[in-house]
């Protein structure tokens, strides 16, 4: 049944974007903010697409139907309405007017400078937390209260870390929209920081007591898991890598000739190549794994699929299976163990921080230190592996 003006006026916003069909592909969409937008959904070249016709406040039901008829005439001529409508105002205005469209254009630009994993994470967060509420809303109609409502829903769910990231994504999209002339202000800029639940600082459980560390190392030196997970967990204390960085290690990152591991920039948190000098213990362990695993590009392939690597969860579960409780040590906590003990043993903080892949705030000094510290880091990594073996065998 075609809509009436009374029905449209009475439409109320819901928890997610709602849509009512008028007919022939003409819809009225109601955003969470209450904004009502005319949408024409149609197929062109066998692909589904849509065009924003206008807002209900500015475009009446009658005028929306007239606009629909114009679109239909163009389609019968084999012309995509999006290629014609609004070109005089702006070459790209129609195609990037909605928040989702602007996001897609910004995302396409950003993907060239970001890791594949981060690009995927951004898309998933936008799809889960932004598009259901403002995806089809014209970007110049999204207000600060709209964004606060979205973020408050996340606050209520307790996903505080994700809230911060989603807010950051939205801010970058609005910033891009300002840059291309679609809007003149960023609605996330005026959002107060004190209206959300404070995010608790994340602490990874670890121990710095040598006797406790020795007991843990003896506990994980077993065959309680598959060879891949056993090897990864036993290597983790020696290499200072984040669990995901070790789990995703590829053979193309292992240089046996120079006894160096070179983690690719796109896999690092700081998005810079990271060098891990191999101690004799690490070198021997990887030689052993190489003898077992010769048909996968990953050092630690999934037992079920050689084209995938083991998960960080597999390491965590094996650590628990070995009797190490979560309040005693987490897989990530091995990094903190190394940092604490090496500082106590008198190694220079600069060397330790570099090996932990904590970037220097000075980019020139950061690049210089990358090479300058390498010989010292080689010695430190060998000394630390020897120290771990000593504690393990006490």
DOKEPA-333567 format. One record per residue (C-alpha): residue number from 1; x, y, z. Coordinates in steps of 0.05 Angstrom, whole numbers, plus 5000, padded with zeros to 4 digits. Example, Ala and Ser with C-alpha at 12.3 -4.5 7.8 and 13.67 -1.06 7.14 Angstrom:
# DOKEPA-333567
REC   i    u    v    w
REC   1 5246 4910 5156
REC   2 5273 4979 5143
//
This chain:
# DOKEPA-333567
REC   i    u    v    w
REC   1 5000 5000 5000
REC   2 5026 5070 4982
REC   3 5044 5114 5041
REC   4 5006 5175 5062
REC   5 5033 5240 5091
REC   6 5000 5224 5158
REC   7 5035 5157 5161
REC   8 5102 5188 5145
REC   9 5093 5242 5198
REC  10 5076 5190 5250
REC  11 5138 5147 5237
REC  12 5180 5144 5300
REC  13 5255 5129 5306
REC  14 5274 5060 5331
REC  15 5338 5028 5358
REC  16 5361 5016 5286
REC  17 5346 5049 5220
REC  18 5276 5030 5197
REC  19 5248 5033 5127
REC  20 5178 5037 5097
REC  21 5162 5022 5024
REC  22 5119 5071 4985
REC  23 5123 5030 4920
REC  24 5166 5019 4858
REC  25 5231 5021 4898
REC  26 5215 5086 4935
REC  27 5228 5081 5010
REC  28 5226 5129 5069
REC  29 5282 5113 5118
REC  30 5279 5136 5190
REC  31 5346 5143 5224
REC  32 5358 5133 5299
REC  33 5362 5208 5304
REC  34 5292 5215 5274
REC  35 5316 5242 5206
REC  36 5271 5218 5150
REC  37 5304 5207 5082
REC  38 5276 5187 5014
REC  39 5314 5129 4983
REC  40 5306 5100 4914
REC  41 5329 5028 4910
REC  42 5338 4998 4840
REC  43 5379 4951 4798
REC  44 5428 4976 4745
REC  45 5470 4929 4703
REC  46 5444 4872 4745
REC  47 5472 4903 4809
REC  48 5430 4930 4866
REC  49 5442 5002 4883
REC  50 5408 5062 4915
REC  51 5403 5137 4910
REC  52 5386 5187 4964
REC  53 5332 5232 4937
REC  54 5326 5281 4994
REC  55 5298 5292 5064
REC  56 5224 5290 5081
REC  57 5227 5360 5111
REC  58 5253 5388 5045
REC  59 5220 5339 4997
REC  60 5146 5323 5002
REC  61 5116 5255 4986
REC  62 5090 5282 4920
REC  63 5158 5311 4900
REC  64 5193 5246 4919
REC  65 5147 5208 4872
REC  66 5161 5257 4817
REC  67 5236 5248 4828
REC  68 5224 5172 4825
REC  69 5189 5179 4758
REC  70 5249 5218 4731
REC  71 5296 5163 4755
REC  72 5253 5110 4720
REC  73 5256 5149 4654
REC  74 5332 5150 4658
REC  75 5335 5076 4674
REC  76 5292 5059 4614
REC  77 5344 5096 4571
REC  78 5399 5054 4602
REC  79 5425 5112 4644
REC  80 5442 5106 4718
REC  81 5407 5163 4755
REC  82 5467 5170 4801
REC  83 5509 5189 4740
REC  84 5463 5247 4722
REC  85 5429 5274 4783
REC  86 5465 5327 4821
REC  87 5527 5332 4776
REC  88 5519 5407 4770
REC  89 5524 5415 4845
REC  90 5583 5367 4854
REC  91 5615 5313 4814
REC  92 5613 5263 4871
REC  93 5560 5292 4917
REC  94 5505 5241 4901
REC  95 5549 5180 4904
REC  96 5581 5198 4971
REC  97 5525 5235 5006
REC  98 5509 5181 5058
REC  99 5554 5165 5116
REC 100 5566 5095 5089
REC 101 5585 5121 5021
REC 102 5634 5171 5050
REC 103 5663 5117 5095
REC 104 5673 5071 5035
REC 105 5711 5125 4997
REC 106 5753 5143 5057
REC 107 5766 5070 5072
REC 108 5789 5058 5000
REC 109 5840 5115 5007
REC 110 5864 5091 5076
REC 111 5872 5017 5058
REC 112 5934 5035 5017
REC 113 5972 5055 5080
REC 114 5945 5005 5131
REC 115 5955 4931 5145
REC 116 5903 4883 5118
REC 117 5883 4863 5188
REC 118 5871 4935 5209
REC 119 5832 4950 5146
REC 120 5787 4891 5160
REC 121 5778 4911 5233
REC 122 5757 4981 5214
REC 123 5705 4955 5165
REC 124 5676 4906 5216
REC 125 5670 4959 5270
REC 126 5636 5008 5222
REC 127 5589 4953 5198
REC 128 5571 4932 5269
REC 129 5566 4998 5306
REC 130 5557 5055 5256
REC 131 5520 5032 5193
REC 132 5458 5005 5229
REC 133 5445 5075 5256
REC 134 5474 5126 5207
REC 135 5495 5086 5147
REC 136 5444 5114 5099
REC 137 5437 5182 5133
REC 138 5466 5240 5091
REC 139 5531 5258 5125
REC 140 5514 5332 5131
REC 141 5452 5314 5173
REC 142 5489 5275 5227
REC 143 5494 5315 5292
REC 144 5534 5311 5356
REC 145 5473 5284 5394
REC 146 5466 5229 5341
REC 147 5537 5207 5353
REC 148 5529 5211 5429
REC 149 5468 5165 5426
REC 150 5507 5113 5385
REC 151 5567 5115 5432
REC 152 5523 5113 5494
REC 153 5492 5048 5469
REC 154 5563 5019 5467
REC 155 5577 5047 5535
REC 156 5516 5012 5563
REC 157 5541 4946 5533
REC 158 5608 4955 5567
REC 159 5649 4952 5502
REC 160 5692 5011 5523
REC 161 5754 4994 5483
REC 162 5712 4986 5420
REC 163 5675 5051 5436
REC 164 5739 5090 5434
REC 165 5759 5058 5368
REC 166 5691 5069 5336
REC 167 5691 5142 5357
REC 168 5760 5149 5325
REC 169 5736 5117 5260
REC 170 5675 5163 5257
REC 171 5719 5223 5270
REC 172 5766 5205 5213
REC 173 5707 5196 5165
REC 174 5678 5264 5184
REC 175 5747 5294 5177
REC 176 5752 5266 5107
REC 177 5682 5294 5091
REC 178 5707 5363 5113
REC 179 5767 5355 5068
REC 180 5725 5340 5006
REC 181 5676 5396 5020
REC 182 5615 5356 5042
REC 183 5610 5384 5113
REC 184 5641 5442 5151
REC 185 5646 5412 5221
REC 186 5661 5346 5254
REC 187 5603 5325 5300
REC 188 5650 5282 5343
REC 189 5694 5340 5362
REC 190 5646 5368 5413
REC 191 5631 5302 5448
REC 192 5653 5309 5521
REC 193 5700 5255 5546
REC 194 5670 5251 5615
REC 195 5601 5226 5595
REC 196 5625 5154 5584
REC 197 5648 5101 5633
REC 198 5724 5108 5644
REC 199 5761 5052 5610
REC 200 5801 5011 5659
REC 201 5874 5006 5643
REC 202 5890 4936 5618
REC 203 5943 4899 5658
REC 204 5973 4833 5636
REC 205 5988 4786 5692
REC 206 6062 4769 5698
REC 207 6113 4749 5749
REC 208 6183 4777 5758
REC 209 6205 4726 5811
REC 210 6259 4681 5782
REC 211 6237 4619 5820
REC 212 6164 4627 5797
REC 213 6188 4640 5726
REC 214 6230 4576 5727
REC 215 6170 4536 5751
REC 216 6127 4565 5694
REC 217 6180 4549 5642
REC 218 6183 4477 5666
REC 219 6108 4473 5664
REC 220 6102 4494 5591
REC 221 6159 4449 5568
REC 222 6113 4390 5554
REC 223 6074 4356 5499
REC 224 6005 4376 5522
REC 225 5987 4408 5455
REC 226 6003 4399 5382
REC 227 6075 4410 5360
REC 228 6057 4478 5331
REC 229 6027 4505 5395
REC 230 6079 4473 5439
REC 231 6135 4504 5398
REC 232 6102 4573 5396
REC 233 6090 4575 5471
REC 234 6161 4553 5487
REC 235 6189 4606 5440
REC 236 6145 4663 5465
REC 237 6187 4679 5528
REC 238 6250 4684 5484
REC 239 6228 4731 5429
REC 240 6190 4787 5464
REC 241 6137 4786 5409
REC 242 6063 4798 5419
REC 243 6025 4732 5414
REC 244 5992 4750 5347
REC 245 6059 4769 5318
REC 246 6089 4702 5336
REC 247 6029 4660 5316
REC 248 6028 4692 5246
REC 249 6103 4683 5235
REC 250 6119 4664 5163
REC 251 6180 4626 5138
REC 252 6195 4685 5093
REC 253 6207 4726 5157
REC 254 6259 4677 5184
REC 255 6330 4689 5161
REC 256 6370 4628 5183
REC 257 6434 4652 5149
REC 258 6437 4716 5191
REC 259 6400 4687 5251
REC 260 6348 4742 5248
REC 261 6272 4745 5246
REC 262 6244 4803 5207
REC 263 6171 4815 5222
REC 264 6136 4852 5165
REC 265 6113 4923 5178
REC 266 6040 4907 5163
REC 267 6039 4855 5218
REC 268 6067 4901 5272
REC 269 6026 4944 5318
REC 270 6071 5004 5302
REC 271 6068 4987 5228
REC 272 6144 4984 5222
REC 273 6189 4926 5206
REC 274 6215 4894 5269
REC 275 6279 4854 5277
REC 276 6287 4798 5328
REC 277 6358 4771 5334
REC 278 6356 4695 5344
REC 279 6390 4667 5404
REC 280 6421 4598 5396
REC 281 6359 4569 5431
REC 282 6310 4603 5384
REC 283 6351 4584 5323
REC 284 6353 4510 5344
REC 285 6278 4510 5359
REC 286 6261 4538 5291
REC 287 6307 4489 5256
REC 288 6270 4433 5292
REC 289 6202 4461 5271
REC 290 6226 4470 5200
REC 291 6243 4396 5196
REC 292 6172 4378 5216
REC 293 6136 4433 5176
REC 294 6160 4439 5105
REC 295 6095 4447 5067
REC 296 6065 4511 5098
REC 297 6084 4583 5090
REC 298 6071 4592 5164
REC 299 6120 4571 5218
REC 300 6062 4550 5262
REC 301 6006 4527 5215
REC 302 5938 4509 5240
REC 303 5931 4433 5251
REC 304 5868 4435 5209
REC 305 5891 4480 5152
REC 306 5963 4491 5131
REC 307 5942 4556 5097
REC 308 5924 4587 5164
REC 309 5966 4598 5227
REC 310 5949 4578 5298
REC 311 5909 4626 5340
REC 312 5931 4665 5401
REC 313 5875 4630 5438
REC 314 5910 4563 5426
REC 315 5972 4589 5462
REC 316 5930 4616 5519
REC 317 5893 4550 5527
REC 318 5958 4510 5528
REC 319 5986 4557 5581
REC 320 5925 4544 5624
REC 321 5929 4469 5609
REC 322 6001 4471 5634
REC 323 5975 4494 5702
REC 324 5992 4568 5696
REC 325 5932 4608 5722
REC 326 5909 4672 5688
REC 327 5924 4714 5750
REC 328 5996 4689 5749
REC 329 6014 4699 5675
REC 330 5983 4713 5608
REC 331 6017 4700 5540
REC 332 6026 4775 5531
REC 333 6055 4778 5601
REC 334 6120 4746 5577
REC 335 6137 4814 5547
REC 336 6129 4847 5615
REC 337 6171 4792 5647
REC 338 6228 4806 5598
REC 339 6223 4881 5608
REC 340 6224 4877 5684
REC 341 6279 4826 5690
REC 342 6325 4857 5638
REC 343 6319 4925 5671
REC 344 6336 4892 5738
REC 345 6396 4858 5705
REC 346 6423 4925 5683
REC 347 6409 4928 5609
REC 348 6399 4996 5578
REC 349 6325 5016 5575
REC 350 6334 5040 5503
REC 351 6356 4971 5481
REC 352 6299 4937 5518
REC 353 6246 4984 5490
REC 354 6272 4975 5420
REC 355 6268 4900 5425
REC 356 6197 4905 5452
REC 357 6181 4945 5388
REC 358 6162 5007 5427
REC 359 6175 5062 5376
REC 360 6214 5124 5392
REC 361 6173 5188 5388
REC 362 6229 5220 5348
REC 363 6223 5190 5278
REC 364 6295 5207 5258
REC 365 6324 5178 5322
REC 366 6278 5119 5315
REC 367 6306 5101 5246
REC 368 6377 5111 5271
REC 369 6368 5068 5333
REC 370 6339 5011 5291
REC 371 6408 4996 5263
REC 372 6452 5024 5319
REC 373 6424 4979 5373
REC 374 6425 4914 5334
REC 375 6491 4886 5359
REC 376 6473 4902 5431
REC 377 6405 4870 5421
REC 378 6437 4807 5394
REC 379 6478 4800 5457
REC 380 6419 4817 5502
REC 381 6374 4765 5468
REC 382 6427 4710 5476
REC 383 6439 4730 5549
REC 384 6365 4728 5563
REC 385 6355 4660 5532
REC 386 6413 4634 5574
REC 387 6381 4666 5635
REC 388 6314 4632 5620
REC 389 6348 4564 5613
REC 390 6384 4574 5678
REC 391 6319 4589 5716
REC 392 6285 4531 5682
REC 393 6338 4481 5703
REC 394 6346 4504 5775
//
